[in-house]
Amino acid sequence: MVISNEFAMVTIRKVNTRNGIRLEIRSPKLGYHILLDPMELESITWQQKAVFSQFLETPFGSKAHHT
């Protein structure tokens, strides 16, 4: 599945691993990806929307600010 807008695009797919099923979220343009298990996915639902706004303040982590 592809989800996109004018700012971002991600692909999402179910992946079978030796440790069980994971959801792979991939940003093809940036080359980032992550595999999340069911507990990690559920934990996203526990977050307030403000948590994601904080992620966007430094979208690539604190390393992005180092030269």
VODREN-770227 format. One line per 2 residues: number of its first residue (from 1); for each residue z, x negated, y of N, C-alpha, C. Coordinates in nm, 2 decimals. Last residue first. Layout:
BEGIN
NUM> Z/X/Y/Z/X/Y/Z/X/Y; ...
//
This chain:
BEGIN
67> 1.20/-2.70/1.89/1.07/-2.77/1.90/1.07/-2.91/1.84; 1.34/-2.39/1.81/1.35/-2.53/1.81/1.21/-2.59/1.82
65> 1.30/-2.12/1.77/1.33/-2.17/1.91/1.34/-2.32/1.92; 1.28/-2.07/1.51/1.16/-2.05/1.59/1.18/-2.11/1.73
63> 1.53/-2.08/1.40/1.44/-2.20/1.39/1.32/-2.19/1.48; 1.64/-1.83/1.41/1.67/-1.92/1.52/1.59/-2.05/1.51
61> 1.38/-1.60/1.32/1.50/-1.67/1.30/1.52/-1.77/1.41; 1.16/-1.46/1.40/1.14/-1.56/1.30/1.26/-1.65/1.28
59> 1.25/-1.27/1.59/1.19/-1.23/1.47/1.16/-1.33/1.36; 1.49/-1.22/1.77/1.44/-1.35/1.72/1.37/-1.33/1.59
57> 1.47/-0.95/1.82/1.51/-1.04/1.93/1.47/-1.18/1.90; 1.44/-0.82/1.58/1.32/-0.84/1.67/1.35/-0.93/1.79
55> 1.70/-0.79/1.49/1.60/-0.88/1.42/1.48/-0.91/1.50; 1.79/-0.60/1.66/1.84/-0.73/1.67/1.75/-0.83/1.60
53> 1.66/-0.38/1.56/1.63/-0.42/1.70/1.67/-0.56/1.72; 1.79/-0.35/1.32/1.65/-0.40/1.32/1.61/-0.44/1.46
51> 2.04/-0.27/1.42/2.03/-0.39/1.34/1.89/-0.44/1.34; 1.99/-0.01/1.52/2.01/-0.12/1.61/2.01/-0.26/1.54
49> 2.00/0.16/1.31/1.87/0.12/1.36/1.88/0.00/1.45; 2.24/0.06/1.07/2.21/0.13/1.19/2.07/0.08/1.24
47> 2.22/0.05/0.71/2.21/-0.01/0.85/2.19/0.09/0.96; 2.19/0.15/0.47/2.32/0.15/0.52/2.33/0.11/0.67
45> 1.93/0.11/0.39/1.96/0.24/0.43/2.10/0.25/0.49; 1.95/-0.15/0.29/1.87/-0.13/0.42/1.91/0.01/0.47
43> 2.06/-0.12/0.05/2.15/-0.17/0.15/2.08/-0.15/0.29; 1.85/-0.05/-0.12/1.95/0.05/-0.08/2.03/0.01/0.04
41> 1.73/-0.31/-0.14/1.66/-0.20/-0.07/1.76/-0.09/-0.03; 1.93/-0.44/-0.29/1.89/-0.49/-0.16/1.82/-0.38/-0.08
39> 1.93/-0.28/-0.52/2.05/-0.29/-0.44/2.02/-0.34/-0.30; 1.66/-0.33/-0.62/1.70/-0.19/-0.58/1.83/-0.20/-0.49
37> 1.54/-0.63/-0.46/1.58/-0.55/-0.58/1.63/-0.42/-0.53; 1.25/-0.77/-0.30/1.38/-0.70/-0.29/1.41/-0.62/-0.41
35> 1.09/-1.05/-0.19/1.10/-0.96/-0.30/1.24/-0.90/-0.30; 0.88/-1.13/0.09/1.01/-1.12/0.03/1.01/-1.02/-0.09
33> 0.68/-1.34/0.30/0.69/-1.24/0.20/0.84/-1.24/0.15; 0.44/-1.46/0.54/0.58/-1.44/0.50/0.58/-1.33/0.39
31> 0.20/-1.50/0.67/0.23/-1.57/0.55/0.37/-1.56/0.50; 0.10/-1.36/0.88/0.20/-1.46/0.91/0.23/-1.54/0.79
29> -0.09/-1.18/0.76/-0.12/-1.26/0.88/-0.03/-1.37/0.90; 0.06/-1.06/0.54/-0.05/-1.16/0.52/-0.09/-1.24/0.64
27> 0.36/-1.01/0.47/0.29/-1.01/0.60/0.18/-1.11/0.58; 0.50/-0.81/0.21/0.42/-0.93/0.25/0.36/-0.91/0.38
25> 0.73/-0.72/-0.02/0.68/-0.69/0.12/0.62/-0.82/0.17; 0.78/-0.60/-0.33/0.74/-0.72/-0.26/0.68/-0.66/-0.12
23> 1.05/-0.49/-0.51/0.95/-0.45/-0.41/0.91/-0.57/-0.34; 1.10/-0.54/-0.86/1.12/-0.58/-0.73/1.02/-0.51/-0.64
21> 1.24/-0.50/-1.19/1.14/-0.46/-1.09/1.19/-0.49/-0.95; 1.37/-0.79/-1.36/1.35/-0.65/-1.33/1.25/-0.62/-1.22
19> 1.36/-1.06/-1.40/1.49/-1.00/-1.36/1.48/-0.85/-1.33; 1.10/-1.12/-1.44/1.19/-1.13/-1.56/1.33/-1.08/-1.53
17> 0.93/-0.85/-1.26/0.98/-0.99/-1.27/1.06/-1.00/-1.40; 0.68/-0.66/-1.13/0.77/-0.67/-1.25/0.80/-0.82/-1.26
15> 0.66/-0.51/-0.81/0.63/-0.63/-0.89/0.73/-0.63/-1.01; 0.50/-0.29/-0.59/0.60/-0.31/-0.70/0.56/-0.42/-0.79
13> 0.41/-0.37/-0.25/0.38/-0.35/-0.39/0.50/-0.36/-0.48; 0.28/-0.37/0.07/0.40/-0.34/-0.02/0.35/-0.31/-0.16
11> 0.19/-0.55/0.35/0.15/-0.49/0.23/0.27/-0.47/0.14; 0.18/-0.50/0.71/0.25/-0.55/0.58/0.18/-0.48/0.46
9> 0.11/-0.58/1.04/0.06/-0.52/0.92/0.14/-0.58/0.80; 0.16/-0.51/1.39/0.20/-0.57/1.27/0.12/-0.50/1.15
7> 0.07/-0.38/1.63/0.15/-0.50/1.64/0.17/-0.58/1.50; -0.07/-0.15/1.58/-0.13/-0.24/1.67/-0.06/-0.38/1.67
5> 0.02/-0.11/1.23/0.00/-0.05/1.36/-0.07/-0.16/1.45; 0.04/-0.05/0.88/0.01/-0.13/1.00/0.01/-0.04/1.12
3> 0.07/-0.09/0.54/0.13/-0.02/0.65/0.10/-0.10/0.77; -0.07/-0.05/0.22/-0.07/-0.12/0.35/-0.02/-0.03/0.46
1> 0.00/-0.08/-0.12/0.00/0.00/0.00/0.00/-0.09/0.12
//
